[in-house]
Amino acid sequence: MMAQLPRLFAALADPTRLRVLALLRAMELSVGEIAQVLGQSQPRVSRHVKILAEAGLIDRRREGSWVFLGLGSGELVEPLFGLIDRWKSRGGADISVADIERLQAVRAERAAAAQSYFDAHAGDWDRLRSLHVAEAEVESAIARAVTAGGRPVGRLTDIGTGTGRMLELFGKHAQQALGVDRSPEMLRLARVKLAEAGLAADLRQGDMYALPLPSGSADTVILHQVLHYAQNPAAAVAEAGRLLAPGGRLLIADFAPHEREELRNRDAHARLGFADEAVLKYLEQAGLAGEVVEHLEGGELTVTIWAGDRPAERLKVVA
């Protein structure tokens, strides 16, 4: 670590690079989006990014024609942000305030594109899912993962419930079933579909980053083909994990990495799949014990099932 200090301090010796780190602390961004927020050219931002990456302060991940940036290892960046936060608490200047405000424009643009797609294609949602991979195979794999080891479904929460398919599959085995989706149109469709199936489920409008639910309120949480729409997947997984009671399980079903760029342009996918190590890192950061459950090959894309378990509370022994 001592040998890295000169490079770290050199990388931090520029206000623009400190601004870049502050933005990435808020969410993962592309170089173009950072340039938009900072009001600088992409080549200039790319030079700053290169210096930060060489120092290990940020990670770069290519997806098709895009490169997404995120923070580097916690052992490097956490002490840095601790120092910055302490400086600000003592009255030091915060050079990132205006940038964070402008970042809302990026969030709004992304959200508007996704919302427009959802509203325009709500009736075709189940059909579009089936084009990518055999849904029956995915659903069977999720069912195996949900009930692994004979565990009960308990209190079920389906995030990004869409037309309510996960609730339809597992709601009858749940102590209570709840679905959350951002799109009112999706929720209207889900209500009709679940009523036809004779299932009583609570449906609520909400954002995956700020769920209108208390911590520890679920035993099983599902993110089925949702994470690739997330602008900040780590934050979405952390928020899903927040809902888990001790001993609870989070199931994620999504695409493995792929190069189908048209899914980003045509279908508003923010991420072209996820590597196992990326999702396992998200689960670890959420305080969950993660595992790769199954890779489902077939069709044009591969679907992976990941699981994250909230450790059960240990019994306190009274002497």
QUIRAMO-V246805 format. One record per residue. N is the residue number from 0. RES is the residue in one letter. BURIAL is 1 if it has 24 or more other ideal C-beta (glycine too) atoms within 12 Angstrom, else 0. Layout:
BEGIN
N:RES:BURIAL / N:RES:BURIAL
END
This chain:
BEGIN
0:M:0 / 1:M:0 / 2:A:0 / 3:Q:0 / 4:L:0 / 5:P:0 / 6:R:0 / 7:L:1 / 8:F:0 / 9:A:0 / 10:A:1 / 11:L:1 / 12:A:0 / 13:D:0 / 14:P:0 / 15:T:1 / 16:R:1 / 17:L:1 / 18:R:1 / 19:V:1 / 20:L:1 / 21:A:1 / 22:L:1 / 23:L:1 / 24:R:1 / 25:A:1 / 26:M:1 / 27:E:1 / 28:L:1 / 29:S:1 / 30:V:1 / 31:G:0 / 32:E:1 / 33:I:1 / 34:A:1 / 35:Q:1 / 36:V:1 / 37:L:1 / 38:G:0 / 39:Q:1 / 40:S:0 / 41:Q:0 / 42:P:0 / 43:R:0 / 44:V:1 / 45:S:1 / 46:R:0 / 47:H:1 / 48:V:1 / 49:K:0 / 50:I:1 / 51:L:1 / 52:A:1 / 53:E:0 / 54:A:1 / 55:G:1 / 56:L:1 / 57:I:1 / 58:D:1 / 59:R:1 / 60:R:1 / 61:R:0 / 62:E:1 / 63:G:0 / 64:S:0 / 65:W:0 / 66:V:1 / 67:F:1 / 68:L:1 / 69:G:1 / 70:L:1 / 71:G:1 / 72:S:0 / 73:G:0 / 74:E:0 / 75:L:1 / 76:V:1 / 77:E:0 / 78:P:0 / 79:L:1 / 80:F:1 / 81:G:0 / 82:L:0 / 83:I:1 / 84:D:0 / 85:R:0 / 86:W:0 / 87:K:0 / 88:S:0 / 89:R:0 / 90:G:0 / 91:G:0 / 92:A:0 / 93:D:0 / 94:I:0 / 95:S:1 / 96:V:0 / 97:A:0 / 98:D:1 / 99:I:0 / 100:E:0 / 101:R:1 / 102:L:1 / 103:Q:0 / 104:A:0 / 105:V:1 / 106:R:1 / 107:A:0 / 108:E:0 / 109:R:1 / 110:A:1 / 111:A:0 / 112:A:0 / 113:A:1 / 114:Q:1 / 115:S:0 / 116:Y:1 / 117:F:1 / 118:D:0 / 119:A:0 / 120:H:1 / 121:A:1 / 122:G:0 / 123:D:0 / 124:W:1 / 125:D:1 / 126:R:0 / 127:L:1 / 128:R:1 / 129:S:0 / 130:L:0 / 131:H:1 / 132:V:1 / 133:A:0 / 134:E:1 / 135:A:0 / 136:E:0 / 137:V:1 / 138:E:1 / 139:S:0 / 140:A:1 / 141:I:1 / 142:A:1 / 143:R:0 / 144:A:1 / 145:V:1 / 146:T:1 / 147:A:0 / 148:G:0 / 149:G:0 / 150:R:0 / 151:P:0 / 152:V:1 / 153:G:1 / 154:R:1 / 155:L:1 / 156:T:1 / 157:D:1 / 158:I:1 / 159:G:1 / 160:T:1 / 161:G:1 / 162:T:1 / 163:G:1 / 164:R:1 / 165:M:1 / 166:L:1 / 167:E:1 / 168:L:1 / 169:F:1 / 170:G:1 / 171:K:0 / 172:H:0 / 173:A:1 / 174:Q:0 / 175:Q:1 / 176:A:1 / 177:L:1 / 178:G:1 / 179:V:1 / 180:D:1 / 181:R:1 / 182:S:1 / 183:P:0 / 184:E:1 / 185:M:1 / 186:L:1 / 187:R:0 / 188:L:1 / 189:A:1 / 190:R:1 / 191:V:0 / 192:K:1 / 193:L:1 / 194:A:0 / 195:E:0 / 196:A:0 / 197:G:0 / 198:L:1 / 199:A:0 / 200:A:1 / 201:D:1 / 202:L:1 / 203:R:1 / 204:Q:1 / 205:G:1 / 206:D:1 / 207:M:1 / 208:Y:1 / 209:A:0 / 210:L:1 / 211:P:0 / 212:L:1 / 213:P:0 / 214:S:0 / 215:G:0 / 216:S:1 / 217:A:1 / 218:D:1 / 219:T:1 / 220:V:1 / 221:I:1 / 222:L:1 / 223:H:1 / 224:Q:1 / 225:V:1 / 226:L:1 / 227:H:1 / 228:Y:1 / 229:A:1 / 230:Q:1 / 231:N:1 / 232:P:1 / 233:A:1 / 234:A:1 / 235:A:1 / 236:V:1 / 237:A:1 / 238:E:1 / 239:A:1 / 240:G:1 / 241:R:1 / 242:L:1 / 243:L:1 / 244:A:1 / 245:P:0 / 246:G:0 / 247:G:1 / 248:R:1 / 249:L:1 / 250:L:1 / 251:I:1 / 252:A:1 / 253:D:1 / 254:F:1 / 255:A:1 / 256:P:1 / 257:H:1 / 258:E:0 / 259:R:1 / 260:E:0 / 261:E:0 / 262:L:1 / 263:R:1 / 264:N:0 / 265:R:0 / 266:D:1 / 267:A:1 / 268:H:1 / 269:A:1 / 270:R:1 / 271:L:1 / 272:G:1 / 273:F:1 / 274:A:1 / 275:D:1 / 276:E:0 / 277:A:1 / 278:V:1 / 279:L:1 / 280:K:1 / 281:Y:1 / 282:L:1 / 283:E:0 / 284:Q:1 / 285:A:1 / 286:G:0 / 287:L:1 / 288:A:0 / 289:G:1 / 290:E:0 / 291:V:1 / 292:V:1 / 293:E:1 / 294:H:1 / 295:L:1 / 296:E:0 / 297:G:0 / 298:G:0 / 299:E:0 / 300:L:1 / 301:T:1 / 302:V:1 / 303:T:1 / 304:I:1 / 305:W:1 / 306:A:1 / 307:G:1 / 308:D:1 / 309:R:1 / 310:P:0 / 311:A:0 / 312:E:0 / 313:R:0 / 314:L:0 / 315:K:0 / 316:V:0 / 317:V:0 / 318:A:0
END
